[in-house]
Amino acid sequence: MEAAHQWILGLGADYGVNPYIFGAIYVGAIPFFLLSVGWLVRRARAGRSTVVPTMCAGICFVSAYLYLAIAGRNIPVWVWIFLGLLLAYGAWSTIRDIRRKIAAERDADAD
């Protein structure tokens, strides 16, 4: 138990944030992450878009590190890379969905 406490306090020193807030966000996001993954799987099985649940799962996955990005320092590079990929995926999938809808409307108008 003492080792875990020292680890949490060490995170605060490494990143310049309140370690208890970081830990609460880190642990508190786990159920939301799992719910988002379940939502993603249900939508994928139904053949529906998985963009929003993927984005939700990704945000839950990095939520503690988002707190670091806002309040801390010395954020790991992988967090910035993951956030960038998450944003790029969201933009790409949104553009793709819009193009599909426009093409479907054109096809419907042509008939």
C-alpha positions in Angstrom: 0.0 0.0 0.0 2.8 2.4 0.8 4.5 1.6 -2.5 1.3 2.6 -4.4 1.0 5.8 -2.4 4.6 6.7 -3.2 4.0 6.0 -6.9 1.0 8.3 -6.9 3.0 11.1 -5.1 5.9 10.5 -7.6 3.5 11.2 -10.5 2.6 14.5 -9.0 6.3 15.5 -8.8 7.1 14.2 -12.3 4.2 16.0 -14.0 3.5 19.0 -11.7 -0.1 18.0 -11.0 -2.1 17.0 -8.0 -1.5 13.2 -7.9 -4.9 12.5 -6.3 -6.8 14.3 -9.0 -4.7 12.5 -11.6 -5.3 9.1 -9.9 -9.1 9.8 -9.6 -9.4 10.6 -13.2 -7.2 7.7 -14.2 -9.2 5.1 -12.2 -12.6 6.9 -12.7 -12.3 6.8 -16.5 -12.1 2.9 -16.6 -15.8 2.2 -16.4 -16.6 4.9 -19.0 -13.9 3.4 -21.3 -15.4 -0.1 -20.9 -18.9 1.3 -21.6 -17.6 3.1 -24.7 -15.9 -0.1 -26.0 -19.1 -2.0 -25.5 -21.0 0.7 -27.4 -18.4 0.5 -30.1 -18.8 -3.3 -30.4 -22.6 -3.1 -30.5 -22.6 -0.5 -33.3 -19.9 -2.3 -35.3 -22.0 -5.6 -35.1 -25.1 -3.6 -36.3 -23.1 -2.2 -39.2 -23.5 1.4 -37.9 -20.8 4.1 -37.6 -18.3 3.6 -34.8 -16.8 7.1 -34.9 -18.4 8.5 -31.8 -17.9 5.5 -29.6 -14.3 5.2 -30.8 -13.7 8.9 -30.0 -15.3 8.4 -26.5 -13.2 5.4 -25.8 -10.1 7.3 -26.9 -10.9 10.3 -24.7 -11.5 8.0 -21.7 -8.3 6.3 -22.4 -6.3 9.5 -22.3 -8.4 11.5 -19.9 -5.9 11.6 -17.1 -3.3 12.7 -19.6 -5.6 15.4 -20.9 -5.6 16.7 -17.3 -1.8 16.6 -17.5 -1.9 18.5 -20.8 -4.0 21.3 -19.2 -2.4 21.5 -15.8 0.9 19.7 -15.9 4.3 19.6 -17.6 6.6 16.9 -19.0 3.8 15.0 -20.7 4.9 11.8 -22.4 5.3 12.1 -26.2 3.1 9.1 -26.8 0.1 11.0 -25.3 0.5 13.8 -27.8 0.9 11.3 -30.7 -2.3 9.5 -29.5 -4.3 12.7 -29.2 -3.2 13.8 -32.7 -4.1 10.4 -34.1 -7.5 10.5 -32.4 -8.2 14.0 -33.8 -7.0 13.0 -37.3 -9.2 9.9 -37.2 -12.2 11.9 -36.1 -11.7 14.4 -38.9 -11.0 11.8 -41.6 -14.1 9.7 -40.6 -16.4 12.8 -40.5 -15.2 13.9 -44.0 -15.7 10.4 -45.3 -19.2 10.1 -43.9 -20.1 13.5 -45.3 -18.8 12.5 -48.7 -20.8 9.3 -48.6 -24.0 11.2 -47.7 -23.4 13.7 -50.6 -22.8 10.9 -53.0 -25.9 9.0 -51.8 -28.0 12.2 -52.3 -26.6 12.6 -55.8 -27.4 9.0 -56.7 -30.9 9.4 -55.4 -31.4 12.6 -57.4 -30.0 11.0 -60.5 -32.6 8.2 -60.4 
